[in-house]
Amino acid sequence: MYTFNFKPTLRGLDPEEVFVVMPFESRYDAVYANLIQPGVSGAAARLGRTLNPYRTKGDPRTTSGWIEVLEHLHTAQVVLGVLTRKTNPNVQYELGIAHATQPIQRQVLLAEGNYKPAFDTKDLIFMRYSPTSLSSHVDELTLRIVTAISEWKADTEQLVRHAIAKITPFEFEIVMIWAHADHFAVGTSGSGPDAYEKEVATLHGSDSRFMDGVFIRHCGAIGKLQQNGLLGLSTESKPPIVEFSYYWTDLGNLVLVTFGLIPEQERVRRYGIMPPHLRRVT
């Protein structure tokens, strides 16, 4: 599998993962345990969120090798690379893929104190650490991870602003009615339209102008929200019936967080349960 042909299972970022690219040799285990893990924990505490470092070494769930690595390179919130005095070809190759395919704002590089960059990598920004005093570098690593996430958050906020700018009044009706649900269904046959109107009437039944044509109006608004990436369709086949429902995508949930309709913790929960093909920020 070449990176050019690879399409990640998740179409967005795992907001909780810091993917660590480093050598597997046991002499680097202390770097992971005494510098990277506490650095990630410190960043999580400062940001008030959940962050988990992930290293493929020793993970019994890793069954696909290279495919597993590609998946994490594309979808981790932060890619953290460890550069060593003796060049590790796997690390260099994986970081090269990250540099070519992922925003630099989501990447943090560490280097052994005696690391000497090659000509092609001499301009990369990295943090030096001393293998003999790992704990003294935890605060600096924490700050770099916080900065990486904060800078990427600024870019994400721009995406959210653009998404909000496209919301029409009818689409806003869907936002306000269905924000509480991570997913919902709208039946179009049989008693589906009547059932939908009865549900909406529990909120707006006293407003005849709002209720007039609400089913057709909302079906159109749902389609627009799909086109703009805030809602996604998920289907499940149970012959002879095909069930479907609309999930808020990660971009949709970011909009709901921005509006104050759901908390960030709810967005993270929804990310974990939504169908993988709907996990995206663009």
C-alpha positions in Angstrom: 0.0 0.0 0.0 1.4 3.3 -1.1 0.5 6.5 0.6 -0.8 7.9 -2.7 -3.5 5.2 -2.8 -4.3 5.2 0.9 -7.6 6.4 2.2 -8.0 6.4 6.0 -11.0 4.8 7.6 -11.6 7.9 9.6 -12.3 11.0 7.5 -11.2 13.4 10.2 -9.0 13.7 13.3 -9.2 11.7 16.5 -9.3 14.6 19.0 -7.8 12.5 21.7 -4.7 10.9 20.0 -1.1 11.9 20.0 0.6 9.4 17.6 4.2 8.8 18.5 6.7 8.0 15.7 9.9 6.7 17.3 12.3 3.8 17.2 11.2 0.5 18.7 14.6 -0.2 20.5 14.1 -0.7 24.2 16.7 2.1 25.0 14.1 4.6 23.9 11.3 3.2 26.1 12.4 5.7 28.8 11.9 8.6 26.4 8.3 7.5 25.9 7.7 6.7 29.6 9.5 9.6 31.3 9.1 12.4 28.7 6.4 11.8 26.2 3.7 10.3 28.4 4.0 13.0 31.1 4.3 15.7 28.4 1.0 14.6 26.8 -0.7 14.4 30.3 0.5 17.9 31.1 -0.9 19.2 27.8 -4.2 17.5 28.5 -4.4 19.1 31.9 -3.6 22.6 30.6 -6.2 22.3 27.8 -8.8 20.6 30.0 -9.3 17.8 27.6 -8.4 14.1 27.1 -5.2 13.3 25.2 -3.6 9.9 24.9 -0.2 9.1 23.5 -0.2 6.1 21.1 2.8 4.0 20.1 2.3 1.0 17.9 5.1 -1.0 19.8 3.6 -3.6 22.0 0.0 -3.0 21.0 -1.7 -6.4 20.7 -4.4 -4.9 18.5 -2.0 -3.9 15.8 -2.7 -6.5 13.1 -2.2 -4.6 9.8 1.3 -3.1 10.4 1.9 -0.5 7.8 -1.8 0.2 7.2 -2.1 0.8 11.0 0.7 3.4 10.8 -0.8 5.2 7.9 -4.2 5.4 9.6 -2.7 7.0 12.7 -0.5 9.4 10.7 -3.5 10.7 8.9 -6.0 10.9 11.8 -4.1 11.6 15.1 -4.7 15.1 16.5 -0.9 15.4 16.9 2.0 13.5 15.3 5.0 13.5 17.6 8.3 12.4 16.0 11.5 11.4 17.8 14.7 12.1 15.8 17.8 10.1 17.0 21.5 10.4 16.5 21.6 7.2 14.5 19.1 7.7 11.7 16.1 5.3 11.9 14.8 4.8 8.4 11.3 3.9 9.5 11.0 7.1 11.6 12.3 9.2 8.8 10.0 7.6 6.2 6.9 8.0 8.4 7.7 11.6 9.3 8.3 12.3 5.6 4.8 11.1 4.9 3.4 13.3 7.7 5.3 16.4 6.4 3.9 15.8 2.9 0.3 15.0 3.8 -0.5 16.7 7.1 -0.5 20.3 8.3 2.8 21.2 10.1 0.7 22.8 12.9 -0.2 19.3 14.1 3.4 18.0 14.3 5.9 18.2 17.1 9.5 17.0 16.7 11.9 15.9 19.5 15.6 15.3 19.0 18.4 13.7 21.0 20.9 16.2 22.3 23.6 15.0 19.9 21.3 14.7 16.9 22.7 16.3 13.7 20.2 17.0 11.0 20.9 16.1 7.4 20.9 18.9 4.8 17.3 18.3 3.8 16.0 18.5 7.4 18.3 21.2 8.8 15.5 23.8 8.7 12.9 21.7 10.6 12.0 23.1 14.1 12.6 20.5 16.8 13.0 20.4 20.6 16.2 18.9 21.9 16.2 16.7 25.0 18.9 15.1 27.1 18.5 11.3 27.6 20.0 11.6 31.0 17.6 14.3 32.3 14.3 13.5 30.6 12.0 14.9 33.3 13.6 18.4 33.0 12.1 18.7 29.5 8.5 17.7 30.3 7.3 21.3 30.7 8.8 22.3 27.3 7.2 19.4 25.5 3.9 20.1 27.2 4.0 23.7 25.9 4.8 22.5 22.4 1.9 20.1 22.3 -0.4 22.8 23.7 0.8 25.2 21.0 0.3 22.6 18.2 -3.2 21.9 19.2 -4.0 25.6 19.8 -2.7 26.6 16.3 -4.7 23.8 14.7 -7.7 24.9 16.7 -7.5 28.3 15.1 -7.5 26.8 11.6 -10.5 24.6 12.6 -12.3 27.7 13.9 -11.9 29.2 10.4 -13.6 26.1 8.9 -16.4 26.4 11.4 -16.9 30.1 10.6 -17.2 29.3 6.9 -19.7 26.5 7.7 -21.8 28.8 9.8 -21.8 31.5 7.1 -23.5 29.0 4.8 -26.4 28.2 7.2 -29.7 29.5 5.9 -32.7 30.3 8.2 -34.4 27.0 7.3 -31.2 25.0 8.0 -30.9 26.9 11.3 -34.3 25.4 12.2 -32.8 21.9 11.9 -29.8 23.0 14.0 -32.0 24.2 16.8 -34.5 21.3 16.7 -32.0 18.4 16.3 -28.9 19.6 18.1 -29.8 17.5 21.2 -29.6 14.3 19.2 -26.4 12.7 17.9 -28.5 11.3 15.0 -32.1 11.3 13.9 -34.3 9.8 11.1 -36.9 11.4 8.9 -39.3 9.0 7.3 -40.7 10.0 3.9 -43.3 7.3 3.3 -46.3 5.9 5.2 -46.9 7.8 8.4 -43.3 9.3 8.4 -44.3 12.9 7.4 -47.1 12.9 9.9 -44.9 11.6 12.7 -42.2 14.2 11.9 -44.7 17.0 12.0 -46.1 15.8 15.4 -42.6 15.7 16.8 -41.8 19.2 15.6 -45.3 20.4 16.9 -44.2 19.6 20.5 -41.9 22.6 20.1 -43.7 24.8 17.6 -47.3 23.6 17.5 -48.7 27.0 18.5 -47.0 28.8 15.6 -49.1 28.0 12.4 -46.7 29.9 10.2 -43.8 27.8 11.4 -45.7 24.5 11.0 -47.0 25.3 7.5 -45.0 23.1 5.1 -42.5 22.2 7.8 -41.9 18.6 6.5 -40.9 19.6 2.9 -39.0 22.6 4.2 -37.0 20.6 6.6 -36.2 17.8 4.1 -34.7 20.5 1.8 -32.7 22.0 4.7 -31.3 18.6 5.7 -30.1 18.2 2.1 -28.3 21.5 2.3 -26.7 20.6 5.6 -25.5 17.4 4.0 -24.0 19.3 1.0 -22.1 21.6 3.4 -20.8 18.7 5.5 -22.7 19.2 8.7 -24.9 16.2 8.4 -24.1 12.8 6.9 -26.4 9.9 5.9 -25.8 6.5 7.4 -27.7 3.4 6.2 -28.1 -0.1 7.6 -29.5 -2.9 5.5 -31.9 -5.4 7.1 -33.5 -7.0 4.0 -36.0 -6.3 2.8 -35.8 -3.0 4.8 -33.0 -0.4 4.6 -32.9 1.8 7.7 -31.3 5.3 7.5 -30.6 8.2 9.8 -28.7 11.5 9.7 -25.7 12.0 12.0 -24.0 15.3 12.8 -20.5 15.0 11.3 -17.6 16.2 13.4 -17.8 19.6 11.6 -21.5 19.7 12.4 -20.8 19.0 16.1 -18.1 21.7 16.1 -20.8 24.1 14.9 -23.1 23.0 17.7 -20.3 23.5 20.2 -19.7 27.0 18.8 -23.4 27.8 19.2 -23.3 26.5 22.8 -25.9 23.8 22.0 -23.6 20.9 23.1 -20.5 20.9 25.3 -17.1 19.8 24.0 -17.3 16.5 26.0 -20.5 15.7 24.1 -18.7 16.3 20.8 -16.0 13.9 21.7 -18.6 11.3 22.7 -20.4 11.7 19.4 -17.2 11.3 17.5 -16.7 7.9 19.1 -20.1 6.5 18.2 -20.7 8.0 14.7 -20.1 5.8 11.6 -16.4 6.0 10.6 -17.2 7.4 7.1 -18.7 10.5 8.7 -15.8 11.4 10.9 -14.4 14.5 9.2 -13.8 18.2 9.8 -14.1 19.4 6.2 
